[in-house]
């Protein structure tokens, strides 16, 4: 069954590539915002189809109306490519990804054709250009979908956010919407081996995907947190750090409620006869 699913995934990616290239050809003289809107809508359909093929069942909490708005800066925690499918199936938007993803067979072509903004962490001087592009898309009412941790985790904690990325919503005065994505069950059983879902840079993509596809259903809890308004802040280092820390705190607090730290037992009080007089 997982091989059949794998074939459907492969077929959907190839079909998406063909449709995206056709769209870019016919819209080559159209406004950039029009092209982005069409490509983002195609990506939405692709992610929804992949969600069905992968048996991903989402349980959504919070204000769903935010998913209907445009020009918002959506952020979430990150464990791997499944997050992209989950986020991409919620609303149309432009993804922000690390440039290393271009080296992945087929996946690199898919994320490139939809006008993803690629971040090269080795070229810190380019962060201004990245933020200007993100800010312009936000002003044009294009949603931005980003994983501000910068690296994947095992899903039990949230890494500090890269504050530099938050200059874009501050420039555009765009709302920031934190979204928690939590993988709860696989075929009805609580997730035990988290590496079956988590995808780190040293893993091989296709073997990992084949293993994920063997499950009939993956239950995911999606928590849409309250929008963070940015109109009272400006594009400067202090405000970027404050907003980034605040947004990270929202996701981290929710994560801690699901994965509480184990209580440390207090040392036993010494008995009276064990006390030494000085």
VMD Tcl script that draws the C-alpha trace (Angstrom):
set ca {
  {0.00 0.00 0.00}
  {2.80 2.44 0.83}
  {4.29 1.87 -2.66}
  {0.94 2.83 -4.19}
  {0.89 5.95 -2.03}
  {4.48 6.69 -3.02}
  {3.50 6.49 -6.70}
  {0.58 8.89 -6.09}
  {2.91 11.32 -4.33}
  {5.39 11.13 -7.21}
  {2.61 11.57 -9.78}
  {1.14 14.57 -7.94}
  {4.54 16.28 -7.74}
  {5.21 15.78 -11.44}
  {1.69 16.98 -12.31}
  {2.18 20.03 -10.12}
  {5.45 20.83 -11.88}
  {3.73 20.66 -15.27}
  {0.80 22.85 -14.17}
  {3.07 25.35 -12.44}
  {5.30 25.73 -15.50}
  {2.23 26.16 -17.72}
  {0.86 28.79 -15.35}
  {4.15 30.67 -15.35}
  {4.21 30.57 -19.17}
  {0.68 31.90 -19.64}
  {1.10 34.47 -16.87}
  {4.56 35.68 -17.92}
  {3.15 39.10 -18.83}
  {0.79 39.32 -15.85}
  {1.53 41.12 -12.60}
  {3.79 39.29 -10.18}
  {1.04 39.25 -7.56}
  {-1.31 37.52 -10.01}
  {1.29 34.86 -10.78}
  {2.01 34.34 -7.08}
  {-1.69 34.02 -6.26}
  {-2.17 31.33 -8.93}
  {0.95 29.41 -7.90}
  {0.02 29.62 -4.23}
  {-3.44 28.27 -5.03}
  {-1.86 25.36 -6.94}
  {0.40 24.68 -3.95}
  {-2.63 24.67 -1.66}
  {-4.31 22.00 -3.81}
  {-1.09 19.97 -3.97}
  {-0.67 20.00 -0.18}
  {-4.30 19.04 0.35}
  {-3.93 16.12 -2.04}
  {-0.70 14.99 -0.34}
  {-2.46 15.26 3.02}
  {-5.16 12.85 1.79}
  {-2.64 10.42 0.29}
  {-0.57 10.46 3.48}
  {-3.59 9.90 5.70}
  {-2.95 13.12 7.61}
  {-6.01 13.98 9.69}
  {-5.94 17.47 11.19}
  {-7.78 18.55 14.33}
  {-7.86 22.35 14.18}
  {-8.31 24.55 17.25}
  {-8.45 28.32 17.55}
  {-9.62 31.11 15.27}
  {-10.05 29.48 11.84}
  {-11.15 32.81 10.35}
  {-7.50 33.92 10.37}
  {-6.85 31.31 7.67}
  {-9.17 33.25 5.34}
  {-7.29 36.53 5.71}
  {-4.47 37.68 3.44}
  {-1.13 39.34 3.97}
  {-0.38 37.57 7.27}
  {2.95 36.24 8.54}
  {2.28 32.62 9.59}
  {4.91 30.94 11.77}
  {5.10 27.43 13.18}
  {7.39 24.91 14.85}
  {9.35 22.60 12.58}
  {10.06 18.86 12.50}
  {10.33 18.28 8.74}
  {8.53 18.18 5.40}
  {5.22 17.11 6.99}
  {4.95 20.61 8.46}
  {5.02 22.03 4.96}
  {2.15 19.78 3.88}
  {0.12 20.68 6.97}
  {0.74 24.43 6.70}
  {0.39 24.49 2.94}
  {-3.01 22.79 3.16}
  {-4.38 25.39 5.59}
  {-4.08 28.52 3.48}
  {-2.44 29.76 0.27}
  {0.87 31.50 0.79}
  {4.53 31.82 -0.16}
  {6.93 29.50 1.64}
  {10.29 30.60 3.01}
  {12.86 27.78 2.85}
  {16.55 27.12 3.31}
  {18.45 27.09 0.03}
  {19.73 23.56 0.76}
  {16.30 22.17 -0.17}
  {17.13 22.87 -3.83}
  {19.55 19.91 -3.70}
  {16.71 17.45 -3.02}
  {15.68 15.42 -6.07}
  {12.32 16.56 -7.49}
  {11.39 18.37 -4.24}
  {13.89 21.11 -5.07}
  {12.24 21.70 -8.44}
  {8.78 21.77 -6.86}
  {9.61 24.39 -4.25}
  {11.51 26.48 -6.79}
  {8.78 26.67 -9.43}
  {6.27 28.16 -6.97}
  {8.47 31.22 -6.31}
  {9.61 30.19 -2.84}
  {11.95 32.70 -1.18}
  {15.18 30.84 -0.42}
  {17.34 31.77 2.56}
  {21.09 31.18 2.31}
  {22.34 31.26 5.91}
  {25.91 31.53 4.64}
  {25.17 34.97 3.17}
  {24.04 36.99 6.15}
  {24.44 40.19 4.13}
  {21.47 39.13 1.99}
  {18.99 39.13 4.89}
  {17.97 42.69 3.99}
  {16.97 41.54 0.50}
  {15.06 38.54 1.86}
  {13.10 40.75 4.24}
  {12.33 43.32 1.56}
  {10.90 40.57 -0.68}
  {8.83 39.11 2.16}
  {7.60 42.55 3.20}
  {6.55 43.37 -0.36}
  {4.55 40.16 -0.64}
  {2.86 40.91 2.68}
  {1.97 44.39 1.42}
  {0.55 42.77 -1.73}
  {-1.70 40.64 0.52}
  {0.29 37.46 -0.05}
  {0.63 35.27 3.05}
  {4.11 34.26 4.19}
  {4.64 30.76 5.62}
  {7.87 30.41 7.56}
  {9.59 28.16 10.11}
  {11.59 30.70 12.15}
  {13.51 28.10 14.19}
  {15.70 27.56 11.15}
  {16.31 23.90 12.04}
  {14.19 20.81 12.61}
  {13.63 19.39 16.11}
  {12.13 16.18 17.46}
  {8.93 18.10 18.16}
  {9.22 18.17 21.96}
  {10.61 21.71 22.24}
  {10.83 24.98 20.33}
  {14.20 26.45 19.39}
  {14.85 30.22 19.67}
  {13.57 32.12 16.64}
  {15.80 34.01 14.23}
  {14.83 37.58 15.03}
  {16.08 38.88 11.65}
  {13.15 37.22 9.84}
  {10.68 39.32 11.81}
  {11.81 42.52 10.14}
  {9.49 41.69 7.22}
  {6.17 41.84 9.14}
  {7.41 44.94 10.96}
  {8.17 46.67 7.64}
  {4.76 45.71 6.26}
  {2.92 46.25 9.57}
  {1.48 42.77 8.98}
  {-0.13 40.58 11.62}
  {1.84 37.55 12.87}
  {-0.08 34.31 13.45}
  {1.71 31.59 15.47}
  {0.49 28.07 14.73}
  {1.41 25.00 16.79}
  {1.60 21.74 14.84}
  {1.64 18.65 17.07}
  {1.73 15.06 15.80}
  {-0.27 13.00 18.27}
  {-1.00 9.54 16.88}
  {0.05 7.15 14.14}
  {-2.60 4.54 13.30}
  {-4.38 5.33 16.54}
  {-1.30 4.87 18.74}
  {0.55 7.72 20.51}
  {3.75 8.72 18.74}
  {6.65 6.88 20.37}
  {9.50 6.87 17.88}
  {9.51 10.52 16.84}
  {12.21 9.97 14.21}
  {9.59 8.25 12.08}
  {8.02 11.69 11.62}
  {10.96 14.03 12.15}
  {13.18 14.63 9.14}
  {16.69 15.91 9.80}
  {19.28 16.99 7.25}
  {21.31 13.76 7.58}
  {18.33 11.56 6.62}
  {17.53 10.21 3.16}
  {14.25 11.67 1.95}
  {12.65 8.89 -0.10}
  {13.28 6.02 2.39}
  {11.91 8.26 5.15}
  {8.84 9.10 3.06}
  {8.19 5.43 2.26}
  {8.24 4.65 5.98}
  {5.79 7.48 6.74}
  {3.43 6.30 4.01}
  {3.05 2.85 5.58}
  {0.73 4.39 8.18}
  {-2.95 4.65 7.34}
  {-3.58 7.72 9.49}
  {-1.48 10.36 11.20}
  {-3.41 12.55 13.64}
  {-2.19 16.13 13.86}
  {-3.40 18.80 16.27}
  {-3.18 22.32 14.84}
  {-3.55 25.20 17.28}
  {-4.10 28.63 15.73}
  {-2.99 31.18 18.31}
  {-4.16 34.78 18.55}
  {-2.74 37.21 16.00}
  {0.15 39.36 17.14}
  {-0.31 42.95 15.98}
  {2.77 44.85 14.80}
  {1.41 48.35 14.18}
  {2.86 49.71 17.42}
  {6.37 48.51 16.55}
  {8.99 49.67 14.07}
  {11.68 48.01 12.01}
  {14.60 48.05 14.43}
  {16.73 45.51 16.28}
  {15.03 45.97 19.64}
  {11.49 45.47 18.31}
  {12.55 42.53 16.10}
  {14.01 40.71 19.10}
  {10.98 41.49 21.26}
  {8.47 40.26 18.67}
  {10.55 37.16 17.87}
  {10.90 36.25 21.56}
  {7.22 36.88 22.20}
  {6.14 34.71 19.25}
  {8.56 31.96 20.26}
  {7.17 32.14 23.79}
  {3.64 31.56 22.53}
  {4.62 28.31 20.79}
  {6.99 27.23 23.57}
  {4.35 27.71 26.28}
  {1.86 25.60 24.34}
  {4.56 22.96 23.74}
  {5.39 22.83 27.45}
  {1.73 22.17 28.24}
  {1.96 19.05 26.06}
  {5.48 17.99 27.04}
  {5.90 19.15 30.66}
  {9.37 18.89 32.14}
  {9.64 16.01 34.65}
  {9.39 17.14 38.25}
  {12.62 16.93 40.18}
  {12.15 15.26 43.54}
  {13.12 17.45 46.47}
  {15.79 15.99 48.79}
  {14.37 14.49 51.95}
  {14.57 16.60 55.09}
  {17.30 15.30 57.43}
  {16.09 13.72 60.63}
  {16.69 15.65 63.82}
  {19.25 13.20 65.13}
  {21.22 13.59 61.88}
  {21.67 17.34 62.39}
  {25.03 18.34 63.75}
  {25.28 21.04 66.32}
  {27.83 23.73 65.64}
}
mol new
graphics top color blue
foreach p $ca { graphics top sphere $p radius 0.5 }
foreach p [lrange $ca 0 end-1] q [lrange $ca 1 end] { graphics top cylinder $p $q radius 0.2 }
display resetview
